[in-house]
Amino acid sequence: MLINFLTIAYLVVAVFLIGFILIQQGKGADAGASFGAGAAGTVFGSAGSANFLSRTTAILAIIFFGISLVIGNLNTHTASPKSQFEDLSQVEQKQEVPAVKTENSDIPQ
């Protein structure tokens, strides 16, 4: 039950993370950057200001990685396999085939 909830939450966070990344603008996406005024972005300092989109993207990325670690940890501590096809740890058993006797009378000597 928990793994199903986490998988759905993982999917939702991934979709929102992709959406927030796609709607952000790059540093050189200003109108002045196309006319040669790309250095105008340093007016606010070298670090710039972190706006709502970048902070939300960072929070969603932390949640995404956190959920992926929890799902991975839950999958490593699973119970015994449910069917014989999931348990591949057993050694393959070989059947001995009886040897077929052939007469050598067909072979010329």
TISE-139798 format. One record per atom (N, C-alpha, C, CB): residue in three letters; atom name; x, y, z. Coordinates in steps of 0.1 Angstrom, whole numbers, plus 5000, padded with zeros to 4 digits. Glycine has a CB too. Layout:
BEGIN
ALA:CA:X:Y:Z
...
***
This chain:
BEGIN
MET:N:5008:4988:5000
MET:CA:5000:5000:5000
MET:C:5009:5013:5000
MET:CB:4991:5000:5012
LEU:N:5019:5013:5008
LEU:CA:5028:5024:5009
LEU:C:5036:5026:4996
LEU:CB:5038:5023:5021
ILE:N:5040:5015:4990
ILE:CA:5048:5016:4978
ILE:C:5039:5021:4967
ILE:CB:5053:5002:4974
ASN:N:5027:5018:4966
ASN:CA:5018:5024:4956
ASN:C:5016:5039:4958
ASN:CB:5004:5017:4957
PHE:N:5014:5043:4970
PHE:CA:5013:5057:4973
PHE:C:5025:5065:4969
PHE:CB:5009:5060:4987
LEU:N:5037:5059:4973
LEU:CA:5050:5066:4969
LEU:C:5052:5066:4954
LEU:CB:5061:5059:4976
THR:N:5048:5056:4947
THR:CA:5050:5056:4933
THR:C:5041:5067:4926
THR:CB:5046:5042:4927
ILE:N:5029:5068:4931
ILE:CA:5020:5079:4925
ILE:C:5026:5092:4929
ILE:CB:5006:5077:4931
ALA:N:5030:5094:4941
ALA:CA:5036:5107:4945
ALA:C:5049:5110:4937
ALA:CB:5039:5107:4960
TYR:N:5057:5100:4934
TYR:CA:5069:5101:4926
TYR:C:5066:5106:4912
TYR:CB:5076:5087:4926
LEU:N:5055:5100:4906
LEU:CA:5051:5104:4893
LEU:C:5046:5119:4893
LEU:CB:5040:5095:4888
VAL:N:5038:5122:4902
VAL:CA:5033:5136:4903
VAL:C:5044:5146:4905
VAL:CB:5023:5137:4914
VAL:N:5054:5143:4914
VAL:CA:5065:5152:4916
VAL:C:5073:5153:4903
VAL:CB:5073:5147:4928
ALA:N:5075:5142:4896
ALA:CA:5083:5142:4884
ALA:C:5077:5151:4873
ALA:CB:5085:5128:4879
VAL:N:5064:5150:4872
VAL:CA:5057:5158:4862
VAL:C:5058:5173:4866
VAL:CB:5042:5154:4861
PHE:N:5056:5176:4878
PHE:CA:5057:5190:4883
PHE:C:5071:5195:4881
PHE:CB:5052:5192:4897
LEU:N:5081:5187:4884
LEU:CA:5095:5191:4883
LEU:C:5098:5194:4868
LEU:CB:5104:5180:4888
ILE:N:5094:5186:4859
ILE:CA:5096:5188:4845
ILE:C:5089:5201:4840
ILE:CB:5091:5176:4836
GLY:N:5077:5203:4845
GLY:CA:5070:5215:4841
GLY:C:5077:5228:4846
GLY:CB:5056:5215:4847
PHE:N:5081:5228:4859
PHE:CA:5088:5240:4864
PHE:C:5101:5242:4857
PHE:CB:5090:5238:4879
ILE:N:5108:5232:4853
ILE:CA:5121:5233:4846
ILE:C:5118:5240:4833
ILE:CB:5128:5220:4845
LEU:N:5108:5235:4826
LEU:CA:5105:5240:4812
LEU:C:5100:5254:4812
LEU:CB:5095:5231:4806
ILE:N:5094:5259:4822
ILE:CA:5089:5273:4821
ILE:C:5099:5283:4826
ILE:CB:5076:5274:4829
GLN:N:5110:5279:4831
GLN:CA:5120:5288:4835
GLN:C:5128:5294:4823
GLN:CB:5130:5282:4845
GLN:N:5133:5306:4825
GLN:CA:5140:5312:4814
GLN:C:5155:5311:4818
GLN:CB:5136:5327:4812
GLY:N:5163:5310:4808
GLY:CA:5178:5310:4810
GLY:C:5183:5324:4813
GLY:CB:5185:5305:4797
LYS:N:5196:5325:4817
LYS:CA:5201:5338:4821
LYS:C:5202:5347:4809
LYS:CB:5215:5336:4827
GLY:N:5204:5342:4797
GLY:CA:5206:5350:4785
GLY:C:5193:5352:4777
GLY:CB:5217:5345:4776
ALA:N:5182:5350:4783
ALA:CA:5169:5350:4776
ALA:C:5162:5364:4776
ALA:CB:5160:5340:4782
ASP:N:5169:5374:4781
ASP:CA:5164:5387:4782
ASP:C:5163:5393:4768
ASP:CB:5172:5397:4791
ALA:N:5155:5403:4766
ALA:CA:5154:5410:4753
ALA:C:5167:5417:4749
ALA:CB:5142:5420:4753
GLY:N:5174:5422:4759
GLY:CA:5186:5429:4756
GLY:C:5197:5420:4753
GLY:CB:5190:5437:4768
ALA:N:5196:5407:4756
ALA:CA:5207:5398:4753
ALA:C:5209:5396:4738
ALA:CB:5205:5385:4760
SER:N:5198:5397:4731
SER:CA:5198:5395:4717
SER:C:5204:5407:4709
SER:CB:5184:5392:4711
PHE:N:5205:5418:4716
PHE:CA:5211:5430:4710
PHE:C:5224:5434:4715
PHE:CB:5201:5442:4712
GLY:N:5230:5424:4722
GLY:CA:5244:5426:4727
GLY:C:5245:5432:4741
GLY:CB:5251:5436:4718
ALA:N:5234:5432:4748
ALA:CA:5235:5438:4762
ALA:C:5234:5426:4772
ALA:CB:5223:5448:4764
GLY:N:5241:5415:4770
GLY:CA:5240:5404:4778
GLY:C:5247:5406:4792
GLY:CB:5247:5392:4772
ALA:N:5256:5416:4793
ALA:CA:5262:5419:4806
ALA:C:5253:5427:4815
ALA:CB:5275:5426:4803
ALA:N:5241:5431:4811
ALA:CA:5232:5439:4819
ALA:C:5227:5430:4830
ALA:CB:5221:5445:4811
GLY:N:5228:5417:4830
GLY:CA:5223:5409:4840
GLY:C:5231:5409:4853
GLY:CB:5222:5394:4835
THR:N:5243:5415:4852
THR:CA:5251:5416:4864
THR:C:5248:5428:4873
THR:CB:5265:5416:4860
VAL:N:5237:5435:4870
VAL:CA:5234:5447:4878
VAL:C:5230:5443:4892
VAL:CB:5222:5455:4871
PHE:N:5223:5431:4893
PHE:CA:5219:5427:4906
PHE:C:5229:5419:4914
PHE:CB:5206:5419:4905
GLY:N:5241:5418:4909
GLY:CA:5251:5411:4916
GLY:C:5254:5398:4908
GLY:CB:5247:5407:4930
SER:N:5265:5391:4912
SER:CA:5269:5379:4905
SER:C:5260:5367:4908
SER:CB:5283:5376:4908
ALA:N:5254:5367:4920
ALA:CA:5245:5356:4923
ALA:C:5231:5357:4918
ALA:CB:5245:5354:4939
GLY:N:5227:5369:4916
GLY:CA:5213:5371:4911
GLY:C:5203:5369:4922
GLY:CB:5210:5363:4899
SER:N:5191:5370:4919
SER:CA:5180:5367:4929
SER:C:5173:5354:4925
SER:CB:5170:5379:4929
ALA:N:5171:5346:4935
ALA:CA:5164:5333:4933
ALA:C:5149:5336:4934
ALA:CB:5169:5323:4944
ASN:N:5143:5334:4923
ASN:CA:5128:5336:4923
ASN:C:5120:5324:4927
ASN:CB:5124:5341:4909
PHE:N:5107:5325:4926
PHE:CA:5098:5315:4930
PHE:C:5101:5302:4922
PHE:CB:5084:5319:4928
LEU:N:5103:5303:4909
LEU:CA:5104:5291:4901
LEU:C:5117:5283:4905
LEU:CB:5105:5295:4886
SER:N:5128:5290:4907
SER:CA:5140:5283:4910
SER:C:5140:5276:4924
SER:CB:5152:5292:4909
ARG:N:5134:5283:4933
ARG:CA:5132:5277:4947
ARG:C:5123:5265:4947
ARG:CB:5127:5288:4957
THR:N:5112:5266:4939
THR:CA:5103:5255:4938
THR:C:5109:5243:4931
THR:CB:5090:5259:4931
THR:N:5117:5246:4921
THR:CA:5124:5235:4914
THR:C:5134:5228:4923
THR:CB:5132:5241:4902
ALA:N:5141:5236:4931
ALA:CA:5150:5229:4941
ALA:C:5143:5221:4951
ALA:CB:5158:5240:4948
ILE:N:5132:5226:4956
ILE:CA:5124:5218:4966
ILE:C:5118:5205:4960
ILE:CB:5112:5227:4972
LEU:N:5113:5207:4947
LEU:CA:5108:5195:4941
LEU:C:5119:5185:4937
LEU:CB:5101:5199:4927
ALA:N:5131:5189:4934
ALA:CA:5142:5180:4932
ALA:C:5146:5173:4944
ALA:CB:5154:5188:4926
ILE:N:5146:5179:4956
ILE:CA:5149:5173:4968
ILE:C:5138:5162:4972
ILE:CB:5150:5183:4980
ILE:N:5126:5166:4970
ILE:CA:5115:5156:4972
ILE:C:5116:5144:4963
ILE:CB:5101:5163:4971
PHE:N:5119:5147:4950
PHE:CA:5120:5136:4940
PHE:C:5131:5126:4944
PHE:CB:5123:5142:4926
PHE:N:5143:5132:4948
PHE:CA:5154:5123:4951
PHE:C:5151:5116:4965
PHE:CB:5167:5131:4952
GLY:N:5144:5122:4974
GLY:CA:5141:5116:4986
GLY:C:5131:5104:4984
GLY:CB:5134:5126:4996
ILE:N:5121:5106:4976
ILE:CA:5111:5096:4973
ILE:C:5118:5084:4966
ILE:CB:5099:5101:4965
SER:N:5127:5087:4957
SER:CA:5134:5076:4950
SER:C:5143:5068:4959
SER:CB:5143:5082:4938
LEU:N:5149:5075:4969
LEU:CA:5157:5067:4979
LEU:C:5148:5058:4988
LEU:CB:5165:5077:4988
VAL:N:5137:5064:4992
VAL:CA:5127:5056:5000
VAL:C:5122:5044:4992
VAL:CB:5116:5065:5005
ILE:N:5118:5046:4980
ILE:CA:5113:5035:4971
ILE:C:5124:5024:4969
ILE:CB:5108:5040:4958
GLY:N:5136:5029:4967
GLY:CA:5147:5019:4965
GLY:C:5150:5011:4978
GLY:CB:5159:5026:4961
ASN:N:5149:5018:4989
ASN:CA:5151:5011:5002
ASN:C:5140:5001:5005
ASN:CB:5152:5021:5013
LEU:N:5128:5005:5002
LEU:CA:5116:4996:5004
LEU:C:5117:4983:4995
LEU:CB:5103:5003:5002
ASN:N:5122:4985:4983
ASN:CA:5123:4974:4973
ASN:C:5134:4964:4977
ASN:CB:5125:4979:4959
THR:N:5144:4969:4984
THR:CA:5155:4960:4988
THR:C:5151:4951:5000
THR:CB:5168:4967:4991
HIS:N:5142:4955:5008
HIS:CA:5137:4948:5019
HIS:C:5124:4941:5017
HIS:CB:5137:4957:5031
THR:N:5123:4935:5006
THR:CA:5110:4928:5003
THR:C:5110:4914:5009
THR:CB:5108:4927:4988
ALA:N:5099:4908:5010
ALA:CA:5097:4895:5016
ALA:C:5102:4884:5006
ALA:CB:5083:4892:5020
SER:N:5099:4872:5009
SER:CA:5103:4861:4999
SER:C:5095:4862:4986
SER:CB:5100:4847:5006
PRO:N:5100:4857:4976
PRO:CA:5094:4858:4962
PRO:C:5080:4852:4963
PRO:CB:5102:4851:4952
LYS:N:5071:4857:4954
LYS:CA:5057:4852:4954
LYS:C:5056:4840:4945
LYS:CB:5048:4863:4949
SER:N:5064:4838:4936
SER:CA:5063:4827:4927
SER:C:5077:4821:4924
SER:CB:5056:4831:4913
GLN:N:5077:4809:4918
GLN:CA:5089:4802:4915
GLN:C:5098:4809:4905
GLN:CB:5087:4788:4911
PHE:N:5091:4818:4897
PHE:CA:5098:4825:4886
PHE:C:5106:4837:4891
PHE:CB:5089:4829:4875
GLU:N:5102:4842:4903
GLU:CA:5109:4853:4909
GLU:C:5121:4849:4917
GLU:CB:5100:4861:4918
ASP:N:5122:4836:4921
ASP:CA:5133:4831:4929
ASP:C:5142:4824:4920
ASP:CB:5128:4822:4940
LEU:N:5153:4830:4915
LEU:CA:5162:4824:4906
LEU:C:5175:4820:4913
LEU:CB:5166:4834:4895
SER:N:5174:4819:4926
SER:CA:5186:4815:4934
SER:C:5188:4800:4935
SER:CB:5185:4821:4948
GLN:N:5179:4792:4931
GLN:CA:5180:4778:4931
GLN:C:5189:4773:4920
GLN:CB:5167:4770:4931
VAL:N:5197:4763:4923
VAL:CA:5206:4757:4913
VAL:C:5198:4749:4903
VAL:CB:5217:4749:4920
GLU:N:5202:4750:4891
GLU:CA:5195:4742:4880
GLU:C:5198:4728:4882
GLU:CB:5199:4748:4866
GLN:N:5188:4719:4881
GLN:CA:5190:4705:4882
GLN:C:5191:4699:4868
GLN:CB:5178:4698:4890
LYS:N:5201:4690:4867
LYS:CA:5203:4684:4854
LYS:C:5198:4670:4854
LYS:CB:5218:4684:4850
GLN:N:5192:4666:4843
GLN:CA:5187:4652:4842
GLN:C:5197:4644:4834
GLN:CB:5173:4651:4835
GLU:N:5200:4632:4838
GLU:CA:5209:4624:4831
GLU:C:5202:4617:4820
GLU:CB:5217:4614:4840
VAL:N:5207:4618:4808
VAL:CA:5201:4611:4796
VAL:C:5208:4598:4794
VAL:CB:5201:4620:4783
PRO:N:5200:4587:4794
PRO:CA:5207:4574:4792
PRO:C:5214:4574:4778
PRO:CB:5197:4562:4793
ALA:N:5226:4568:4778
ALA:CA:5234:4567:4766
ALA:C:5227:4558:4756
ALA:CB:5248:4563:4769
VAL:N:5227:4562:4744
VAL:CA:5221:4554:4733
VAL:C:5232:4545:4727
VAL:CB:5215:4563:4722
LYS:N:5230:4532:4727
LYS:CA:5239:4522:4721
LYS:C:5237:4522:4706
LYS:CB:5238:4508:4728
THR:N:5248:4523:4699
THR:CA:5248:4522:4685
THR:C:5257:4511:4681
THR:CB:5252:4535:4678
GLU:N:5252:4504:4670
GLU:CA:5261:4493:4665
GLU:C:5270:4499:4655
GLU:CB:5252:4482:4659
ASN:N:5282:4494:4655
ASN:CA:5292:4499:4646
ASN:C:5293:4490:4633
ASN:CB:5306:4498:4653
SER:N:5282:4483:4631
SER:CA:5282:4474:4619
SER:C:5280:4482:4606
SER:CB:5271:4464:4620
ASP:N:5275:4495:4607
ASP:CA:5273:4503:4596
ASP:C:5286:4509:4591
ASP:CB:5263:4514:4599
ILE:N:5296:4510:4599
ILE:CA:5308:4517:4596
ILE:C:5317:4507:4590
ILE:CB:5314:4524:4608
PRO:N:5322:4509:4578
PRO:CA:5332:4500:4571
PRO:C:5345:4500:4578
PRO:CB:5333:4503:4556
GLN:N:5352:4489:4579
GLN:CA:5365:4488:4585
GLN:C:5376:4487:4576
GLN:CB:5365:4477:4595
***
